[in-house]
Amino acid sequence: MLGKTANGLFWMSRYLERAENTARLIETGQRIALTRLGDADEEWSSVLQSAGALSAFQASNEDLSKDTAINWLLRNRDNPSSILSCIETARQNARLVRTAITGEVWEAINATYMNARTALARKVSERDLPEVLRTIRQNTALVRGMTHGTMLRNEIYDFIRIGTFLERADNTARILDVKYYVLLPSASAVGTSLDNVQWESILRSVSARGGFRMEYGAGAGTQEIAHFLILDKRMPRSLAFCVGKLKDNLRYLNNSGSRPTPSQAQVNKLESYYLSHDIAAIFDYGLHEYIQKMLEMLSRLALQIEQDFRFYE
Amino acid sequence: MNQTPVFDEMWGSDDTLRQPYASFHDWFRDESAAHLRAKQRDAEELFRLTGITFNVYGKAEAEERLIPFDIIPRIISGTEWHRLSRGIDQRVRAINAFLHDIYHKQEIIKAGRIPEEMISQNDAFLPHMIGVEPPGGVYTHIVGIDLVRTGPNDFYVLEDNARTPSGVSYMLENRETMLQMFPELFSQNRVQPVETYPANLRRSLAACAPPAGSGDPVVAVLTPGIYNSAYFEHAFLADQMGVELVEGHDLRVVDGRVAMRTTRGYKPIDVLYRRVDDDFLDPLNFNPESALGVPGIMDVYRAGGITITNAPGTGIADDKAIYSYMPEIVEFYTGERPLLQNVQTWRCSEPEALAYVLDNLEDLVVKEVHGSGGYGMLIGPTATKKDLSAFRRKLKARPANYIAQPTLSLSTVPIFSRAGLTPRHVDLRPFVLVSPGEIKITPGGLTRVALKKGSLVVNSSQGGGTKDTWVLED
C-alpha cells in the first residue's frame, strides 16, 4: 500500500471518529443546559475544551453562550474540528483513498457528507438540534458498519482501525483531562447533586451511562468511574480498550515477525507502564499528571506511526 | 452549410422511425412522463452518491459538478458499428505507424507527404523521443476518436485524442446507471457490453511491460491529484483495474527504476498509465516547475526501465494542424483508402486559407491548434459581431495558431425534456486500446450531447451532457 494511502485512511477514520465524538459532546452539553442542573456556561466551556476547540474559539472573539458554542462545534469552518469540517476532511481523505475502500464505504461517507452539508447549511435551531445530531451519529455509524461489513481484513483495515482508536483514546483522555477534578476523592462531597451531574456528563460524553450502571450499580463513585474510563477493557471507549486495539493492529501490520516496529515498541511500553496497574496506583501517581502523560504518549505514538509507515516520505 | 435537414438518429431526416430504435420506441410509448422524470431524478441522485463528479477549472476548488446525464440511450446498429470500427481500427494503426516513423526515419517527410516544418516546428513534437523504441512498439495505448455524424452513413473524425483521452468512466457509469434504472430495456434489446473495459485496459497495459520488468507487471495510474477535473476518473480506473493510484510525490527514481513509496518501502512500477501531460511529466527533462511529475522518469523510460502510457510525444498525432494531413497519413502507412472521413480543414498558416477564413468567418468553426476542451474556439454562425471582429484580430496576429472548419450539420438524438423527446446535437467518442498486435475497440463509447437547443458544443466544461451509448447485436 502507498504511504499516502495509509495516511489518508488514518485521517479519514480519525476525522469520522472526531465528528461523532463532537456530536456526543454537544448532546451532553445541551442536556446539562436543559436540565439546569449545572452551571451552563461553565459546562459549554468544558465541552469546547474537551473537543479541543476552546482556544480557537476564544481567538474568534465570540462571546461564549450556548448558541455560539453549539454553532462553533457544529458548523464553523474556522474550527477544523467542527462536525462539518471533520466530515468534509474525512470525505476529502476518502476521495484520496477511493481505490482502497469499498464502494459501500465510499458511498456511506459521501452520503454522510451530503447529509451534513444539507443539515448544517444554516444555523441549526434548538428545535432541530436533536434531529441533526441524530442524523450525524447515524450516518457515521453507517460508515462504521459498512467498514466492518465490507472491507477485507488487511492492512487497509488496520490503518482505519488505528486512526479510529487513536482518536477515540485521545478523546476519552481529553474528557478526563477537563473533568479530572470532579473525580478526585478530595473534591467530592459524595452524593451531592452537583457531583452527580458532573459524573453523569462524563459518562454521557462517552456513551457509557447504561454500561456503567449495569456494571457498578447506583452506589458507585469516582474511583469506579475513573477505572471504567481508563482501565476497563470491556468498555469500548476506555483508554485500555483503545490502546489494546492499537497494539493489535500495529502487530498485524508488522509481518516481519519478531522485531517490533518503533510504533509497536511505543504502544507496548504505553500499555505496560500506564495501563497495567490498578486505579489506586493511578490516583497515587496523580490523576491529572497521569492523563497529561497519556495525552502526550498518544500524540507521540501518532507521529511514530506516521514515520514507520512512510505517510509523508 | 445548414441547408440540408438535420439527421436525427431516431427519426432520420424524414420523421420515419429508424430500425435500431424500434424496440426502444415501443417501450417509451408505454412509459408515463412522470415516471420517467422520477427516474431521471433517481439517476442524478445515484451519480451524486457515487461521486461521479468533475471539477470545473476556474471555479472554486471545492466545487464539484455532475455532468448532466440524459436517460434516453443513443442506439447504433451492429452493422453501423462494424463499419465504423473498421475505420477506427485503420485510423489507430496509422497513428501508431506515423508516430514511430516521425520519431525514427521520417519516411513520410522524405516522401514529401508532410512538410518538414509541420513536424520540426511543432510544439507537440518531442525531440526527447527521437530514436526511442517504446516497449511493445506501442505509442498510443489508449485512444479516443471523436466522431460526428451528418447522415446515415456519414461519419467524420473531428479529433484524434492520442494523448490522454478522458471520459471512459462516464461511458461505464452511464451504462451502470441505465442497468439499474431500466433493467427491462436490456432484456428487450441485445446491447453489446462495455463492462469489460477496465479488465481489458489492465491486460492491455500489462502487455506493454518494459524490458526491466519481471513477473506480473506492476501497473499504476498517475494523477495530478484530487483537484484535477478528471480526478474521479483516475480513481475510478485505478479502482476498477485494482492498481495503485499515485501522484508525483509518491514516486521517485530508485536504482534505475521508477518506484512508489509504500508503507514497506519503495516498490518499482512497470507500467505507468499517466494522466499528466508530457510537459509536467519530468521536471528534469521538461517543465522544471512541475510538481506533478517524477524527476528523471524520462531517463528511466529511455533506458527501458518503465513503460509510460501513452508514450511521451504522442501529442504530435492529435495536433490540430497535423489533423488536416490525416487522410495522407492513413494512406501512406496502411496503403488503404481512409474509411473514415476528415472534416475539411483550412490551415490558417497558409495565406490563401487565411484569406478564405477571414472572408467566411461567420460560416466557420475556428479552433486553436493546441487547444482542447472547447476552450478558445469560435463558432461563426452563433458568434456575435464583436466575437467575430475580436477573432479576426487574433487570426491576423497569429495565423499559425488556428485552423478552421465548416460548421457541420451534426446529427441529433432525442433527449428527455419537459416537452417529451426533443432533438439535441451529439458526438461520439469510442475508446480504443492498443497493445502489441491487438487493437480493441469497446462497442459504443461516450456520447456527449449539447443540452441547449441548437447548440453544437457538447463539451462538459461548456454545459454539455452525456448519454448511454448502445451498440446492438444484429
HADDOCK unambig.tbl for C-alpha pairs under 7 A between the chains (distance, minus, plus):
assign (segid A and resid 1 and name CA) (segid B and resid 262 and name CA) 5.09 0.50 0.50
assign (segid A and resid 1 and name CA) (segid B and resid 263 and name CA) 5.83 0.50 0.50
assign (segid A and resid 2 and name CA) (segid B and resid 261 and name CA) 5.66 0.50 0.50
assign (segid A and resid 2 and name CA) (segid B and resid 262 and name CA) 3.82 0.50 0.50
assign (segid A and resid 2 and name CA) (segid B and resid 263 and name CA) 5.77 0.50 0.50
assign (segid A and resid 3 and name CA) (segid B and resid 261 and name CA) 5.92 0.50 0.50
assign (segid A and resid 3 and name CA) (segid B and resid 262 and name CA) 4.72 0.50 0.50
assign (segid A and resid 3 and name CA) (segid B and resid 263 and name CA) 4.69 0.50 0.50
assign (segid A and resid 96 and name CA) (segid B and resid 226 and name CA) 6.62 0.50 0.50
assign (segid A and resid 98 and name CA) (segid B and resid 235 and name CA) 6.33 0.50 0.50
assign (segid A and resid 99 and name CA) (segid B and resid 235 and name CA) 6.13 0.50 0.50
assign (segid A and resid 99 and name CA) (segid B and resid 238 and name CA) 6.48 0.50 0.50
assign (segid A and resid 99 and name CA) (segid B and resid 239 and name CA) 4.49 0.50 0.50
assign (segid A and resid 107 and name CA) (segid B and resid 49 and name CA) 5.88 0.50 0.50
assign (segid A and resid 107 and name CA) (segid B and resid 50 and name CA) 5.89 0.50 0.50
assign (segid A and resid 110 and name CA) (segid B and resid 49 and name CA) 6.18 0.50 0.50
assign (segid A and resid 111 and name CA) (segid B and resid 49 and name CA) 6.23 0.50 0.50
assign (segid A and resid 309 and name CA) (segid B and resid 263 and name CA) 4.40 0.50 0.50
assign (segid A and resid 309 and name CA) (segid B and resid 264 and name CA) 6.75 0.50 0.50
assign (segid A and resid 310 and name CA) (segid B and resid 263 and name CA) 5.54 0.50 0.50
